[in-house]
Amino acid sequence: VSTVVKQQAATTAPTGIMQVIVTAASDPRVDVAKMKELTDLRRQMRMEEAEEAFKGALAEAQREMRPVEADANNPSTHSKYATLYAVDKALRPIYSKHGLSISFDTADCPLEHHTRVIAYVERGLFTRPYQYDVAIDAKGPRGNDVMNKTHAGGSALSYAKRYLLLMIFNVTIGDPGRSLDDDGNAAGGQ
C-alpha cells in the first residue's frame, strides 16, 4: 500500500474507510492482497460497531423490563410460573423497539434424552447465540407417564424458549399476590 493510502487510512473515520478502499483500488501500486487486507479491516470495524450497538440496545431493553407476572399454576409442584405466552408478551415489544430480534433453533445435545435449544439474538450485523440443554421427559413427579414423546418434546422446547428469554434479558418471574422481596422470610421459614 502506498504511503498516501496508509496516511489516509490512519486519519479516516471508520465510516470513511470505503473512500480509502476506493482510493487504493485506483492506485496501480496497490496489489490484490493489500486490497483484501483493507476490506477485511473494514469488515472487522463494522462488526465491532455492530457489537457495540447490540450491547447498547440490550442494555436499553433491560432497563425497561420488569419481572414477568406468573400467569399459570403447576398443580404437581404447587407453584406458579409464567407461560411462554406471558414471557413473550412482556418482552417482545421492548426488545423489538430496540431493534433486537430473536429466532430459535435446535441442535444435537451431548446429554442423553435432552435437546439443545439455541436462541439467536440479532441486531444489524451482529448475532449472539444463547443455548439451553433441556431434558425431554414424559414422566410426572411420581415417575408415571404423563405425556407421549412428541408432547414431551414440544413441552421441552416451550420450557427452553421461555427460560432462554428470561436468561437473555436477566428477567425474573413475579407473583402479583406476593412481594418479590420478602427479606429472606420464605427461606427462613417465616
N, C-alpha and C positions, 0 to 999 in steps of 0.2 A: 504494500500500500504506500502511496506517495506520502511525503511529509505533509503536504497540504491537506490531504484527506485525513490523516491522523490528527492534525490540528483541528480540523472541522469536527471530527468525531468527539474529541476531548471537550470542545466548547459548546456542542449542540445539546439542547434539552432532549430528553427521551422521545418526545413527540416529533422532533426534527430529525431523528435518525434515518427516516426514509429518504430525506433530502441528501444525507451523506451517502446512502447507498446509490441513489441516482447519480450523484456526482462521481462516485467511484466507478460506476458502470460505464460512464462516458470517458473515463481516463484509460487510454490504451495500455498504460503501465500496470494496471491492476489485473491480477490474474483471477481465475475462477475460484481457486482455493481461498483467496483473500475475500472474495465476494461472499463465499459461503460463511466465512467467519463473521462477516458483518451481518448477514441475515440471521445467523444463529444468535448473535449478540442482541439483535432487535427482538427476536422471539423470546429470548430469556428475559429481557427487560419488560416486555409485555406481560409475560407470565408472572413476574414479580409484582407488577402493578395490579394485575387481576387478583392475585392472592391477597394483597393489601386491601383491595376493595371488598373482597369476600369477607375478610376478618372484620372490617368496619361494619358491613351490613349485618353480619352475625351478631356483633355486639349491640348494634342498634335494635335489632329484633328482640334480643334477650332482655334489653332494658324495658321493653313494652310488655313482655309476657308475665303472666301471673300464674299461680297454681291452677291446674285444671280440676274442675269440680268432678268428684266421684258421682257417676250417674247410674251405677248398676250395683247389684248385690250378688255376692257369691255365697249361696247357701251352704256349700260344702265347707267353706273356711270361715263362715260367719263374718265376712269382711266386705267392704265396699271397694269398688275400683272404677276407673274411668275407661269407658269403651273406646275403641279406635275412633268411632264417630265423634265422640266428645273431644278427644285429643286433637283430631284433625280440625274440627270446627273451631276450637280455641286458638290453634296455632297457625293454620294455613293463611288466614287473612293477614296476619302480622308478617310472617316471613315472606309472603308473596309481595307485600307492599315494599319490602326492602330488596326486591329483585332476586330473591333466593327461590330455587325450585328444588324439588326432591323427587327422585324416582327410586323404585325398589327393584331388586333382582335377587335371585338365589344362586348359591354355588354349592358344590360338594363340601361336606363338612368332615373333618377327620374323626369326629366323635360319632360313635355308633348310635343309630336311632335319633339323630339330630339333623337339622338343616341349617345352613348358614344363610342368613338374610342380610343383604347389603343395601344400604341407603346411599345414594349418590346425591350429595348436596352440591348444587351448582349455582354459580353467579358469573355470568360472562364467560370468559375463557377458563376459569378455574373450577375444578371439581374436587371435592374432598369426600372420599368414601368412609363409611362407618359400617361396622358389621356386628352381628349378634348371632351367636350359635344357640339355637333353641331346640329343646327336646320335642320329638314327635311322640306323644304319649296318649294312648287311647284309654288308659286306666284312670279310675277315680281315686280319691284319697284312701279308700278301703281296699284298693287293688283289684276291683272288679271292672270289667269292660263297660265304658260309658259312651263310647262312640266308635265308629268304624275308622279304618286307617285314612280314608280320604278326608273325613271330618277332622280327624286329629291333625292331619297335615295343614288344613285350612285354619284350624284353631291356632296352631303353632305360628303360621305366617302372620295372622292378625295380632297375636301376642307380641311377636318380634317387632312388627312395624310400630305398634303402639309404644313399646319401650324404647325403640331406637329414636322415635320422635322426641320422647321425653329426655333421653340422654343427650341428643344433639344440642338441644336448647337449654339443658340443665333446668328442666321444669319438674315440679313435684305435683302430686295429686293431693287435692284438698277435699275435706269433707265439710260442707257448709254448716252442718249441725254441730261441729266441734271446732275448737280453736286449733289452728295449725301448730301453735307452740304452747304446750302445756307445762313448760318448765320442768320436764322430766317426770311429771306425776305419773303418767301411764307406766313408764319404765320402773318407777319406784313402788308401784302397786297402790298408789293413792287414787 
